[in-house]
Amino acid sequence: MTLNSAPSGPSRRSFLASTAVAAVAVAGGAPLLTACGGSDSGSREGATSGKAADKLLPAYVASKFAKPDIPAKNGSADGYTGKIDLAALTASVPGKLGTGAPLTIMSPLWGTPPKADCAYYKALDTAAGTKITWQNQDGQTYPQKIGAVLASSSIPDMVVVPQWIMNGGKIANAVTAKFMDLGPYLQGDKVKKYPNLAAIPSDSWRMGIFGGALRGIPMSVAPASFITPYYRKDIFDKKGYTVPKSADEFLSWAKDATSAKAKVWACGDMSWIGGNIFPNAPGWNIDPDGKLRFSKERPEYLEGLEWIRKLFAAGVVHPDDKAKTGDAGQRFAAGQVLVFNSDLSGWYNQAAEQAKANPDFKIEAMDLFGAHGGNPTIWATSPANIWSMIRKGASKETVENALAAANFAAAPYGTKERMFVDYGVQGTHYTVKDGVPVKTDKGNAEVINAWVMLATPAPYLAHPDLPEIARKQVEYQQRMGAFLKKTSTYGMTIVEPTRYATLSSQFEQLEIDFVRGNKKLSDVQQAISTWKSSGGDKLRDWYKELLDKNGSGN
């Protein structure tokens, strides 16, 4: 839990498949603990940004494929609301870029891994010209697994590195030591050999600069991506509830809507949206008064914590959320909670799962509000927070096959490659009904997160089976995106000195305990004082020097 902001980008599980909210580790726009510096042999602390970063980036060449029905605006993704015309799909790359040379890839996976020789893997290898051996690892234990792998002398040719595993500094430093500079293959016009990689936004590529070199192939994230409070519109309409527009209104409504006897609670744990209701910038930010502050130092931090505590104290939060057990999404679907938090994927997942089971089910996203009413302050999400990287020492052929795979994975919407990645083989992994692709049982078992982890195109939203949800998602992003702000460290890859790596680790459990009434406000205030005296003030000086040198991200 972190009350300083909504978490950034895709969460660990709901990013791909689950209706559950995953505990995303870092807030949107917060400094990424990734190794940056002048060179492989130089310092791994700091950041590379501005003109220095621009020189390292691939040239940007926008995709000319399917025109979005709802173009991106206010930090949103592009939106596609029409059906897929399979006959009109074209290839994004003529011919195969891969040579068929063997390639090993390690990636996190949630669910049951497909067999190594499954039809999906075979078909994509054939289409891309690759020969991949997938070393899929349990997503829940991936931080431990990747740490062990990077500490060894045997590293797969390509490794998926999520940002959320980098807290603590050790893996961040290993990134620079273990993965190669892709500049010789992708910098400037060299990327044009891989047109889908060239169409990835430059801000997303910028986040792939580690140790003064371009090492990470990014999964792009729309800046207006944030944890969203969803509500049961069908129940709101039936009960005549009005959607709250302030923190006090929410608490008042929650008390009225909760009936423990009827096994209905107003909400789950609302901690994830506290930083947008009480506008506390995540991480480090130069505030309007010109002073550089950490999120825990601002009064809005305590105000947000106290509001969440009031919800727990009033008994309006489901007991399982208080105990941190079970699946919040399932409780929402069952009507046991009327409001729950998830990332943007939760909207589609809930609607799709309930389409047949409960035709009356209606899910809507609650517009975020300021603590005292009025407009919220929403902190822009980092433009990338998952990367695929290629090990140092890999042969030229290995690198080119890895880039061929990433280029295939990054195919834009409206292309044959995108259909391959998302749905597999027609007739084997999906069928088409009324112009809508529908996965078969084999498709559901095999077409899960693997290829999609290598790279993504510019952010887009499309659900051919539920186009109305895609429209609502993009419109919500655009509506809320009008209130986006960037922090001073937005768009920078930053690694803090290792001596500060665990400085703020005490706060997560303390926040959990405080909002549940198990710790006092004085305990939180003491933790803030301890943080300052134990290195927080020195870390402030370090950040000030970094921002003076690199400039502000906002």
C-alpha positions as CSV (number, residue, x, y, z in Angstrom):
1,M,0.0,0.0,0.0
2,T,1.1,3.5,-0.8
3,L,-1.1,6.5,-0.2
4,N,1.1,9.0,-2.1
5,S,-0.5,8.2,-5.5
6,A,-2.2,5.7,-7.7
7,P,0.2,3.0,-8.8
8,S,1.7,3.2,-12.2
9,G,0.9,1.3,-15.3
10,P,0.1,-2.3,-15.4
11,S,-0.2,-4.2,-12.2
12,R,1.4,-7.6,-11.7
13,R,-1.6,-9.7,-12.3
14,S,-4.5,-7.6,-13.4
15,F,-2.3,-6.2,-16.1
16,L,-2.9,-9.4,-18.1
17,A,-5.6,-11.7,-16.7
18,S,-6.9,-11.3,-13.2
19,T,-9.8,-9.3,-11.8
20,A,-7.9,-8.9,-8.6
21,V,-6.1,-5.8,-7.7
22,A,-2.4,-6.6,-7.4
23,A,-0.2,-4.8,-4.9
24,V,1.7,-2.6,-7.3
25,A,4.9,-1.5,-5.6
26,V,5.6,2.0,-6.8
27,A,3.4,5.0,-7.3
28,G,2.9,6.6,-10.7
29,G,5.6,9.0,-11.7
30,A,7.8,8.1,-8.8
31,P,11.5,7.7,-9.4
32,L,12.3,4.3,-10.9
33,L,15.1,2.5,-9.1
34,T,17.0,1.7,-12.2
35,A,20.7,2.1,-12.9
36,C,21.7,5.2,-14.7
37,G,24.9,7.1,-15.1
38,G,27.6,8.0,-17.5
39,S,28.7,4.7,-18.7
40,D,29.0,1.0,-17.9
41,S,32.2,1.7,-16.0
42,G,31.0,4.9,-14.3
43,S,28.5,5.6,-11.6
44,R,25.3,3.6,-11.6
45,E,23.5,6.3,-9.5
46,G,21.6,9.3,-10.9
47,A,19.8,9.8,-14.1
48,T,20.3,10.4,-17.8
49,S,17.8,12.9,-19.2
50,G,17.3,15.9,-21.4
51,K,19.6,16.3,-24.4
52,A,21.9,13.5,-23.1
53,A,19.0,11.1,-23.2
54,D,17.7,12.3,-26.6
55,K,21.0,11.3,-28.2
56,L,20.5,7.7,-27.1
57,L,16.9,7.2,-28.3
58,P,15.7,5.5,-31.4
59,A,14.1,7.7,-34.1
60,Y,10.3,7.9,-33.8
61,V,8.3,6.9,-36.8
62,A,4.6,6.7,-36.2
63,S,2.6,3.7,-37.3
64,K,0.4,4.2,-40.3
65,F,-1.9,1.2,-39.6
66,A,-5.5,1.3,-38.2
67,K,-6.7,4.8,-37.5
68,P,-8.1,5.0,-33.9
69,D,-11.8,5.6,-33.5
70,I,-11.0,7.8,-30.5
71,P,-7.5,9.4,-30.9
72,A,-5.4,9.8,-27.8
73,K,-5.9,13.0,-25.8
74,N,-5.0,14.3,-22.3
75,G,-2.6,11.4,-21.8
76,S,-5.1,8.7,-22.8
77,A,-4.5,5.6,-25.0
78,D,-5.9,5.4,-28.5
79,G,-9.4,3.8,-28.6
80,Y,-10.8,1.3,-31.1
81,T,-14.5,0.6,-30.9
82,G,-15.2,-1.2,-34.2
83,K,-15.0,-4.8,-35.0
84,I,-11.9,-6.4,-36.5
85,D,-12.0,-6.9,-40.2
86,L,-9.8,-10.0,-40.5
87,A,-9.7,-9.8,-44.2
88,A,-8.3,-6.3,-44.1
89,L,-5.5,-7.0,-41.8
90,T,-2.0,-6.3,-43.2
91,A,1.5,-7.3,-42.1
92,S,3.3,-4.6,-40.2
93,V,6.7,-6.0,-41.5
94,P,7.1,-7.6,-44.9
95,G,9.0,-10.9,-44.5
96,K,10.6,-12.4,-41.4
97,L,13.2,-10.5,-39.4
98,G,14.3,-13.5,-37.4
99,T,16.7,-16.1,-38.7
100,G,15.4,-19.0,-36.6
101,A,18.5,-19.0,-34.4
102,P,17.8,-20.4,-30.8
103,L,16.8,-17.8,-28.2
104,T,16.0,-18.2,-24.5
105,I,13.7,-15.7,-22.8
106,M,12.8,-15.5,-19.1
107,S,9.6,-13.8,-18.2
108,P,7.1,-13.7,-15.3
109,L,3.9,-15.6,-15.9
110,W,0.7,-15.7,-13.9
111,G,-1.3,-18.9,-14.3
112,T,-0.3,-22.3,-15.6
113,P,2.5,-22.1,-18.2
114,P,1.8,-23.6,-21.6
115,K,3.8,-26.6,-22.8
116,A,7.1,-25.7,-24.4
117,D,6.0,-27.1,-27.7
118,C,2.4,-25.7,-27.6
119,A,0.7,-24.7,-30.9
120,Y,0.8,-21.0,-29.9
121,Y,4.5,-20.9,-29.4
122,K,5.2,-22.9,-32.6
123,A,2.9,-20.6,-34.7
124,L,4.5,-17.4,-33.5
125,D,8.0,-18.7,-34.0
126,T,7.1,-19.7,-37.6
127,A,5.5,-16.3,-38.3
128,A,8.4,-14.2,-36.7
129,G,11.2,-16.4,-37.8
130,T,12.3,-17.1,-34.3
131,K,13.0,-20.2,-32.2
132,I,12.3,-19.2,-28.6
133,T,12.7,-21.4,-25.5
134,W,10.5,-19.7,-22.9
135,Q,11.7,-19.9,-19.3
136,N,8.4,-18.8,-17.7
137,Q,8.6,-18.1,-14.0
138,D,5.9,-17.7,-11.4
139,G,5.0,-14.0,-11.3
140,Q,4.5,-14.1,-7.5
141,T,8.1,-15.2,-6.8
142,Y,9.7,-13.5,-9.8
143,P,11.7,-11.0,-7.7
144,Q,13.5,-13.8,-5.9
145,K,14.0,-15.8,-9.1
146,I,15.4,-12.9,-11.2
147,G,17.7,-11.9,-8.3
148,A,19.2,-15.4,-8.2
149,V,19.5,-15.5,-12.0
150,L,21.3,-12.1,-12.2
151,A,23.6,-13.2,-9.4
152,S,24.7,-16.2,-11.4
153,S,26.9,-16.7,-14.5
154,S,24.0,-18.2,-16.5
155,I,21.6,-15.6,-17.8
156,P,19.0,-16.2,-20.5
157,D,19.5,-14.4,-23.8
158,M,16.6,-12.1,-23.0
159,V,15.0,-11.3,-19.6
160,V,11.8,-9.4,-18.8
161,V,12.5,-6.9,-16.0
162,P,9.5,-5.3,-14.3
163,Q,10.1,-2.0,-12.5
164,W,8.3,-3.2,-9.4
165,I,11.1,-5.7,-8.5
166,M,13.8,-3.1,-8.4
167,N,13.2,-1.6,-5.0
168,G,16.3,-2.1,-2.9
169,G,18.9,-1.3,-5.5
170,K,20.6,-4.7,-6.0
171,I,18.7,-5.6,-9.1
172,A,18.9,-2.1,-10.4
173,N,22.7,-2.2,-10.3
174,A,22.7,-5.6,-11.9
175,V,20.8,-4.3,-14.9
176,T,23.7,-2.1,-15.9
177,A,26.2,-4.9,-15.2
178,K,24.4,-7.7,-16.9
179,F,22.5,-6.3,-19.9
180,M,23.8,-4.8,-23.1
181,D,23.7,-1.4,-24.7
182,L,21.2,-1.6,-27.6
183,G,22.3,1.7,-29.1
184,P,24.4,0.0,-31.8
185,Y,21.2,-1.7,-33.0
186,L,18.4,0.9,-32.3
187,Q,19.9,4.3,-31.8
188,G,18.6,7.0,-34.2
189,D,17.7,5.7,-37.7
190,K,19.1,2.2,-36.9
191,V,15.7,1.4,-35.4
192,K,14.0,1.6,-38.8
193,K,15.0,-1.9,-39.5
194,Y,12.4,-2.7,-36.8
195,P,9.4,-0.5,-37.7
196,N,7.2,-1.5,-34.8
197,L,9.9,-0.6,-32.3
198,A,10.4,2.7,-34.1
199,A,6.6,3.4,-33.5
200,I,7.0,3.1,-29.8
201,P,6.7,6.7,-28.3
202,S,10.0,8.3,-27.4
203,D,9.0,8.9,-23.8
204,S,8.6,5.2,-23.3
205,W,12.1,4.5,-24.8
206,R,13.5,7.2,-22.6
207,M,12.6,5.1,-19.5
208,G,14.8,2.3,-21.0
209,I,18.0,4.2,-20.4
210,F,20.0,2.4,-17.7
211,G,23.6,3.2,-16.8
212,G,23.9,5.8,-19.5
213,A,22.8,3.4,-22.3
214,L,19.7,2.2,-23.9
215,R,19.2,-1.2,-22.4
216,G,15.4,-1.7,-22.0
217,I,12.8,-2.4,-24.7
218,P,9.7,-0.8,-23.2
219,M,6.1,-1.8,-22.6
220,S,4.4,1.6,-23.2
221,V,2.0,3.0,-20.7
222,A,-0.5,5.9,-21.3
223,P,0.2,8.7,-18.8
224,A,-3.5,8.7,-17.9
225,S,-3.3,5.2,-16.5
226,F,-4.0,5.0,-12.8
227,I,-5.9,2.9,-10.2
228,T,-9.6,3.6,-10.6
229,P,-12.5,3.4,-8.2
230,Y,-15.2,1.3,-9.8
231,Y,-18.8,1.2,-8.6
232,R,-21.8,-1.0,-9.2
233,K,-24.0,1.2,-11.3
234,D,-26.8,-1.3,-11.4
235,I,-27.0,-1.2,-7.5
236,F,-26.5,2.6,-7.3
237,D,-29.4,3.1,-9.8
238,K,-31.6,0.6,-7.9
239,K,-30.9,2.2,-4.5
240,G,-31.0,5.8,-5.8
241,Y,-27.4,6.5,-4.7
242,T,-25.6,9.6,-5.9
243,V,-22.0,9.2,-6.8
244,P,-19.9,11.0,-4.2
245,K,-17.9,14.1,-5.1
246,S,-15.8,14.8,-2.0
247,A,-14.1,12.8,0.7
248,D,-16.8,13.7,3.2
249,E,-19.6,12.8,0.8
250,F,-18.0,9.4,0.2
251,L,-17.8,8.6,3.9
252,S,-21.4,9.7,4.4
253,W,-22.6,7.6,1.5
254,A,-20.6,4.7,2.6
255,K,-22.2,4.7,6.0
256,D,-25.6,4.7,4.4
257,A,-24.8,2.0,1.9
258,T,-23.2,-0.5,4.4
259,S,-25.3,-3.2,6.0
260,A,-23.2,-5.9,7.7
261,K,-26.4,-7.8,8.4
262,A,-27.1,-8.0,4.6
263,K,-23.5,-8.7,3.9
264,V,-23.0,-5.6,1.9
265,W,-20.2,-3.1,2.5
266,A,-19.7,0.2,0.7
267,C,-16.1,-0.4,-0.4
268,G,-12.9,-2.3,-0.3
269,D,-9.6,-0.7,0.8
270,M,-9.5,2.7,-0.8
271,S,-5.9,3.4,0.0
272,W,-4.7,3.4,-3.6
273,I,-6.6,6.5,-4.6
274,G,-5.8,8.6,-1.5
275,G,-3.0,10.4,-3.3
276,N,-5.3,11.7,-6.0
277,I,-8.1,12.7,-3.6
278,F,-5.6,14.4,-1.3
279,P,-3.2,15.7,-3.9
280,N,0.1,14.4,-2.7
281,A,2.7,14.1,-5.4
282,P,4.4,10.7,-5.3
283,G,8.1,10.4,-4.6
284,W,10.1,13.6,-4.8
285,N,8.7,16.8,-6.2
286,I,9.4,20.5,-6.3
287,D,6.2,21.9,-4.8
288,P,4.6,25.3,-5.8
289,D,6.6,27.1,-3.1
290,G,9.8,26.0,-4.8
291,K,10.8,23.5,-2.1
292,L,11.8,19.9,-2.8
293,R,9.8,17.4,-0.7
294,F,9.3,13.7,-0.4
295,S,5.7,12.4,-0.4
296,K,5.7,11.5,3.3
297,E,6.6,15.0,4.3
298,R,3.5,16.8,3.0
299,P,0.3,17.4,5.2
300,E,-1.7,15.8,2.4
301,Y,0.0,12.5,3.2
302,L,-1.4,12.4,6.7
303,E,-4.7,13.8,5.6
304,G,-5.1,10.9,3.2
305,L,-4.1,8.4,5.8
306,E,-6.6,9.8,8.3
307,W,-9.5,9.6,5.7
308,I,-8.7,5.9,4.9
309,R,-8.6,5.3,8.7
310,K,-12.1,6.9,9.1
311,L,-13.5,4.5,6.5
312,F,-12.1,1.5,8.3
313,A,-13.3,2.8,11.7
314,A,-16.8,3.4,10.4
315,G,-17.0,-0.3,9.4
316,V,-17.7,0.5,5.7
317,V,-14.8,-1.5,4.4
318,H,-15.3,-5.2,3.8
319,P,-13.8,-7.3,6.6
320,D,-11.8,-9.4,4.1
321,D,-10.2,-6.1,2.8
322,K,-9.3,-5.2,6.4
323,A,-7.8,-8.6,6.8
324,K,-6.1,-8.4,3.4
325,T,-7.5,-11.8,2.3
326,G,-9.5,-13.0,-0.7
327,D,-10.2,-11.4,-4.0
328,A,-11.7,-7.9,-4.0
329,G,-12.8,-8.3,-7.6
330,Q,-14.9,-11.3,-6.7
331,R,-16.5,-9.5,-3.7
332,F,-17.4,-6.7,-6.1
333,A,-18.9,-9.0,-8.7
334,A,-20.9,-10.7,-5.9
335,G,-22.3,-7.4,-4.7
336,Q,-20.6,-7.7,-1.3
337,V,-18.8,-4.4,-2.0
338,L,-20.2,-1.6,-4.1
339,V,-16.9,0.2,-4.8
340,F,-13.4,-1.4,-5.4
341,N,-10.1,-0.3,-6.8
342,S,-8.4,-1.8,-9.8
343,D,-6.4,-0.6,-12.8
344,L,-8.0,0.0,-16.1
345,S,-8.1,-3.7,-17.0
346,G,-10.5,-4.3,-14.2
347,W,-13.3,-2.5,-16.1
348,Y,-13.1,-5.0,-19.0
349,N,-12.4,-8.1,-16.9
350,Q,-15.4,-7.5,-14.7
351,A,-17.8,-6.7,-17.6
352,A,-16.6,-9.7,-19.6
353,E,-16.9,-12.1,-16.8
354,Q,-20.4,-11.0,-15.8
355,A,-21.8,-10.6,-19.3
356,K,-23.5,-14.0,-19.2
357,A,-23.5,-14.8,-15.5
358,N,-25.3,-11.6,-14.5
359,P,-26.9,-9.6,-17.4
360,D,-28.0,-6.9,-15.0
361,F,-24.4,-6.2,-13.8
362,K,-23.2,-2.7,-14.7
363,I,-19.8,-1.4,-13.8
364,E,-18.7,2.2,-14.1
365,A,-15.7,4.2,-13.1
366,M,-16.2,6.8,-10.5
367,D,-14.8,10.2,-11.4
368,L,-12.0,11.2,-9.0
369,F,-12.6,14.2,-6.9
370,G,-10.7,16.7,-4.8
371,A,-10.8,16.1,-1.0
372,H,-13.2,19.0,-0.5
373,G,-14.9,18.7,-3.8
374,G,-14.0,20.1,-7.1
375,N,-11.3,18.9,-9.5
376,P,-8.8,16.3,-8.4
377,T,-5.0,16.4,-9.0
378,I,-3.9,13.2,-10.8
379,W,-0.3,12.3,-11.1
380,A,0.8,11.1,-14.5
381,T,2.0,7.5,-14.8
382,S,5.5,6.7,-15.9
383,P,5.5,6.0,-19.7
384,A,7.0,2.6,-19.2
385,N,7.6,0.3,-16.3
386,I,8.4,-3.1,-17.8
387,W,11.3,-3.8,-20.1
388,S,12.8,-6.8,-22.0
389,M,16.6,-6.7,-21.9
390,I,19.3,-8.7,-23.8
391,R,22.3,-10.1,-21.9
392,K,25.8,-8.8,-22.4
393,G,27.9,-11.0,-24.5
394,A,25.0,-12.2,-26.7
395,S,26.0,-12.8,-30.3
396,K,24.9,-10.4,-33.1
397,E,22.6,-13.1,-34.4
398,T,21.0,-13.6,-30.9
399,V,20.5,-9.9,-30.5
400,E,18.9,-9.5,-33.9
401,N,16.6,-12.5,-33.2
402,A,15.6,-11.0,-29.9
403,L,14.9,-7.6,-31.5
404,A,12.9,-9.5,-34.2
405,A,10.8,-11.1,-31.5
406,A,10.3,-7.7,-29.8
407,N,9.4,-6.1,-33.1
408,F,6.7,-8.8,-33.7
409,A,5.3,-8.3,-30.2
410,A,5.1,-4.5,-30.7
411,A,2.9,-4.8,-33.8
412,P,0.2,-2.1,-33.7
413,Y,-3.5,-2.7,-33.6
414,G,-5.0,-3.7,-37.0
415,T,-2.2,-5.9,-38.1
416,K,-1.8,-9.6,-38.7
417,E,1.0,-9.8,-36.1
418,R,-1.2,-8.1,-33.4
419,M,-3.9,-10.8,-34.0
420,F,-1.2,-13.5,-33.8
421,V,0.1,-12.2,-30.5
422,D,-3.3,-11.5,-28.9
423,Y,-5.3,-14.4,-30.2
424,G,-3.1,-17.1,-31.8
425,V,-4.2,-19.1,-34.8
426,Q,-7.7,-18.9,-36.1
427,G,-9.5,-22.2,-35.8
428,T,-7.1,-23.4,-33.1
429,H,-6.9,-20.7,-30.5
430,Y,-10.0,-18.6,-31.5
431,T,-13.1,-18.6,-33.7
432,V,-14.9,-15.7,-35.2
433,K,-18.5,-15.1,-34.3
434,D,-20.4,-12.0,-35.8
435,G,-17.0,-10.4,-36.6
436,V,-15.7,-10.9,-33.0
437,P,-12.8,-13.2,-32.2
438,V,-13.6,-15.6,-29.4
439,K,-10.8,-17.7,-27.7
440,T,-11.3,-21.4,-27.6
441,D,-10.3,-23.5,-24.5
442,K,-6.9,-24.0,-26.2
443,G,-6.6,-20.3,-26.7
444,N,-7.3,-19.6,-23.1
445,A,-4.7,-22.1,-22.0
446,E,-1.9,-21.1,-24.4
447,V,-2.4,-17.5,-25.4
448,I,-1.3,-16.0,-22.1
449,N,1.4,-13.5,-21.0
450,A,4.6,-14.4,-22.8
451,W,5.0,-12.6,-26.1
452,V,3.2,-9.6,-24.9
453,M,5.9,-9.1,-22.3
454,L,8.6,-8.4,-24.9
455,A,7.3,-5.0,-26.1
456,T,4.1,-3.2,-26.8
457,P,3.0,-0.7,-29.4
458,A,1.8,2.9,-28.5
459,P,-0.9,2.5,-25.8
460,Y,-4.3,1.6,-27.1
461,L,-7.6,0.1,-25.8
462,A,-9.7,-2.3,-27.9
463,H,-12.2,-4.9,-26.9
464,P,-14.0,-6.3,-30.0
465,D,-16.4,-8.3,-27.9
466,L,-17.2,-5.2,-25.6
467,P,-16.5,-2.1,-27.7
468,E,-18.5,0.0,-25.4
469,I,-16.1,-0.7,-22.6
470,A,-13.2,0.4,-24.7
471,R,-15.0,3.7,-25.5
472,K,-15.8,4.3,-21.8
473,Q,-12.2,3.5,-20.8
474,V,-10.7,6.0,-23.2
475,E,-13.3,8.7,-22.4
476,Y,-12.6,8.2,-18.7
477,Q,-8.9,8.6,-19.3
478,Q,-9.4,11.7,-21.3
479,R,-11.9,13.2,-18.8
480,M,-9.6,12.5,-15.8
481,G,-6.5,13.2,-17.9
482,A,-7.5,16.9,-18.1
483,F,-6.3,17.1,-14.5
484,L,-2.9,15.3,-15.0
485,K,0.2,16.7,-13.5
486,K,3.8,15.5,-13.9
487,T,6.2,15.3,-11.0
488,S,9.7,16.8,-11.1
489,T,11.1,13.3,-11.7
490,Y,8.6,12.3,-14.4
491,G,10.1,10.5,-17.3
492,M,13.4,9.9,-15.7
493,T,15.1,6.6,-14.8
494,I,16.7,7.2,-11.4
495,V,18.7,5.0,-9.1
496,E,19.2,6.2,-5.6
497,P,22.4,5.5,-3.8
498,T,22.3,2.1,-2.2
499,R,22.8,3.5,1.2
500,Y,19.3,4.9,0.9
501,A,17.7,1.9,-0.7
502,T,15.6,0.8,2.3
503,L,15.1,4.2,3.9
504,S,11.4,4.4,3.3
505,S,10.6,0.7,3.5
506,Q,9.2,1.1,7.0
507,F,6.2,3.1,5.8
508,E,4.3,0.4,3.9
509,Q,3.4,-1.8,6.9
510,L,3.0,1.3,9.1
511,E,0.4,2.7,6.8
512,I,-1.4,-0.7,6.7
513,D,-1.4,-0.7,10.5
514,F,-2.4,2.9,11.0
515,V,-5.4,2.9,8.7
516,R,-6.7,-0.2,10.4
517,G,-6.4,1.5,13.8
518,N,-3.4,-0.6,15.0
519,K,-1.0,2.4,15.1
520,K,-1.3,6.0,16.3
521,L,-0.8,9.2,14.3
522,S,2.2,9.9,16.5
523,D,3.8,6.6,15.3
524,V,3.5,7.9,11.7
525,Q,4.9,11.3,12.6
526,Q,7.8,9.7,14.5
527,A,8.5,7.5,11.4
528,I,8.7,10.7,9.3
529,S,11.1,12.3,11.7
530,T,13.2,9.2,11.8
531,W,13.2,9.0,8.0
532,K,14.6,12.6,7.9
533,S,17.3,12.1,10.5
534,S,18.3,8.7,9.1
535,G,19.1,10.0,5.7
536,G,16.0,11.6,4.2
537,D,17.4,15.1,4.4
538,K,20.7,13.9,2.8
539,L,18.7,12.2,0.1
540,R,16.9,15.5,-0.5
541,D,20.3,17.1,-1.1
542,W,21.1,14.3,-3.5
543,Y,17.9,14.8,-5.4
544,K,18.3,18.5,-5.5
545,E,21.7,18.1,-7.1
546,L,20.3,15.6,-9.6
547,L,17.4,17.9,-10.6
548,D,19.7,20.9,-10.8
549,K,21.9,19.0,-13.2
550,N,19.2,17.2,-15.3
551,G,16.3,19.7,-15.0
552,S,12.8,19.0,-13.8
553,G,10.4,16.4,-15.4
554,N,7.5,18.9,-15.2
